[in-house]
Amino acid sequence: MKRRKFDVAAVPGNTARAVDDRFQVATPLRRLLNKVFPDHWSFLLGEIALFSFIVLLLTGVFLTFFFEPAMTEVIYNGSYAPLRGTPMSAAYASTLDISFDVRGGLIMRQMHHWAALLFMAAIVVHMLRVFFTGAFRKPRETNWIIGSLLFWVGFLAGFTGYSLPDDGLSGTGLRIASAIMLSIPVIGSWVTAAVFNGEFPGTIIISRFFIAHVLLIPGLLVALITVHLGLVFKQKHTQWPGPGRTNGNVVGERMFPRYAIKQGGFFMVVFGVIALMGGLFQINPVWLFGPYEAWVVSAASQPDWYVMFLDGSTRLMPDWEITIPIGEGYVIPPLFWPTVVLPGILVAISLLYPFMEARHLKDYRSHNLLQRPRDVPFRTGLGVMALTFYVILTLSGANDVIADKFHISLNAMTWAGRVGLLLLPPLAYYVTYRICLGLQQHDREVLAHGVETGIIRRLPDGRFVEVHQPLSAGNGHGELDYAGWVVPKKMNRLGALGPAIRGFFYPIERPAEAPVSPGHPPVEPRPEREEITSGETRS
Amino acid sequence: MSSQTGQRALPGGEPLDVNDPRLSRFDIVREGARRDDIEIVHYEPQVAPGTKAERRLVRTVAGFFLLTGLAATAFLAIYIWWPWEYEPGRGGDKLYTPLLGVTLGVALLGIGFGILTWGKKLLPKEVSIQDRHEGAVPAEDQRITGETMAYMADELGVKRRPLLGVSLLAGLLPVGAVAAAPLVGGLISDPHKDDQMMTTGFAPRDGQKIRLVREDGRPIRPADISAGGQITVFPGVEHGVSNRYADSPTLLIHLREDDAEASRRNNEREGHGGYMWGNYAAYSKICTHAGCPASLYEQQTNRLLCPCHQSQFLITDNAKPVFGPASRRLPQLPIEVDAEGYFVATSDYTEPVGPDFWERP
């Protein structure tokens, strides 16, 4: 064999050794590669928010190359004929340019907007998942707080973002925002004057919103998201109860390659869906709204969906004005309560909830196992109650559209919202509580008496009874304890029936999977698989 | 697949000698995992090598990746050659953005599903168990760290030399204020400067009464509005029809005879007698609730609706709020007709226009 001067095959090994000699990374790297993550579809909701945020950063940077955050008055002279010759702000004109005169600018704008909506939606759904499964309990209260803050910072990011084009719709939103600031007792007019540099609209608000939207708020978001993920990493993810799963371990897959591959693939899917939405579904067609003019508004002026609940609360608020007869008299306008006080209360409740619940239950232990919503009826009830409250407010934010489309009186919609906001949440609590108890009872019933087989037996005396398949090995009843996870309730979950035939063009035959916790293979190795190998043949 | 059970260390037992040449790579991987307190308890190939199932999966994944290449190429071709510039009408440029979206979306979904299929179907299934080590922090460690930090305070001797701490605090507090001062001082702006919250573009200038003009700047004669009709008017000053006078847009309404009668009566009661001119009345268009233009005027009921939050104002009764969240009536602009027969504002609004605020008189 000829001796080579330079052995190519040894390069990676040598490089790795050289790096490790200097930085000692081998052990931490192995820990990282090996870190175990539990897997369940509901753990991916937060990821959607993260991935949308990455898309937001990418598309957002593109948009800054073309957007001019100025309120200088210009005469539009771009491609969009209907608005040519119209005086408008430079911000609005450059938004039109992005939409019509920058090649591929419109899809970037629309992807950015869709990604923002998806970001907020994913945050909310992720938050519901965390709430209903009790994942916020000790030791994860900090991450719950950061998550709640992320919603509100995202809210600000969204509002400052869609105000930037300075179109007819967003300008109206901005005017309402100025009215909200103005309604704050004592300091309201000073706050508004400071933000707008004088009277609304002034000439500087778009520039200020721009720097907030592209630097300050994203910086804050990046910081919060980093800590959020860091804590998930440090504290390790929660997991559903199941065979082999305890409060002290994590059962799942190692991070590399399986978990990382799933993450990467999922990112691409989220990105792809946003691209499809950005291309196919029109959003915020600012050229139809025209530039912002203080005297123009149209019916059905709705903000982005995550702002609609505040719009709704504002619409439902009665005209309760508080006057304070001191000196010349002072006023607290009705606008103050639904737009400043209500969000304040919501923030406080969401931030404090983990501590309030721990105090209420006198439960100060660490919890790494999730709870099924049915097993904690009061929390599930509270969650559904809050959700009902939120949904009524959001629907009320569009009550003029509903009234119009369904031919209902607008005033009736408002009154329905006012009454519904007070009556429906408690009702939702009660109904949810009862449903949870019913589900619990049915779980216990199946554990005690077995699964319904669908086989009817006729007894000698003529009665018909359904045969039940007990879940325990013995013939006895009530031997099984509820373990906090899915109880099989159908015979084919027990492997008693043939599996459904899979395959699109021709059947794919696979053995039925044993009943497992959602989405997981059983932990106990089957006897014939005792020998663990990589599948490679070796001598 | 020979058995090497004898050489495997049990968890917590002796570590495996990784230099043993008989070990497979997987044995080393598993040993590494073990040293991180991870037990790989289940590891099973999902497809047997060389089977039809494997080949089919490989074809699927490869198909996804090739689809990505195809879609991405299509994206580039469309991006470069498709006519994209805006043309009025139903030109091909209307398809530009949808086509970009579809090709980009398919390209990204292709790579996404390809990777996912690879990871979920072709890779062996695995279940690993990692110890959390939670609550394993020995109380001793906590104590040592605590003592270390307490000792830092001892070293500094703040307790013995309280003057140092107090003076440091006294020195740093103003520094904090210095950091905040430029921001607060720069942003702050007196909201009552030039009485800006109380005046609009209709304030008379140099004793000259301001005309009411249309959006195109033309002044208005009474005959321009038919009974029951209304028009948005602006102060006839430079830039009067612009956002610089965002609080000035006003609704000029020609009331029908009996409505005007009721309206005049109610005006007298509120001390607004003489604000109307004939059957014409002018009310601020800026909603007193949140500042939207209250612009939906219903002729039959003489109600003005704000489309933002559905406040409704009864025009014949001083624009009193009759429904919704608004608590204050729309301010009325006193109007008359000048010598040339055009509408002018007799004076500015007599109360502040727009959303309510704390110190509103």
Interface residues (C-beta under 8 A of the other chain):
Chain A: R30 R31 N34 K35 V36 E73 S79 Y80 A81 P82 P87 F100 D101 R103 G104 L106 I107 Q110 P139 T172 R175 I176 S178 A179 I180 L182 S183 I184 P185 V186 I187 G188 S189 W190 T192 A193 A194 V195 N197 G198 E199 F200 P201 K236 G244 N247 G248 N249 V250 V251 G252 E253 R254 P257 R258 I261 K262 G264 G265 F266 F267 M268 V269 F271 G272 V273 A275 L276 M277 G278 G279 L280 Y292 E293 A294 W295 V296 V297 S298 A299 A300 S301 D311 T314 R315 L316 M317 P318 D319 W320 E321 E328 G329 Y330 V331 I332 P333 P334 L335 P338 S366 N368 N399 D400 L410 N411 T414 I508 H520 P521 V523 P525 R529 E531 I532 T533 S534 G535 E536 T537 R538 S539
Chain B: M1 S2 S3 S24 R25 F26 V29 R30 G32 A33 R35 D36 I38 I40 V41 H42 Y43 E44 P45 P49 A53 Y79 W84 E85 Y86 P88 Y96 T97 P98 L99 L100 G101 V102 L104 G105 V106 A107 L108 L109 G110 I111 G112 F113 G114 I115 L116 W118 G119 K120 L123 P124 K125 E126 V127 S128 I129 Q130 D131 R132 E134 G135 L187 I188 S189 D190 P191 H192 K193 Q196 M197 T232 F234 S242 N243 Y245 A246 D247 P249 K285 I286 H289 A290 G291 C292 P293 S295 L296 P307 C308 H309 Q310 S311 P321 F323 G324 P325 A326 S327 R328 G354 P355 D356 F357 W358 E359 R360 P361
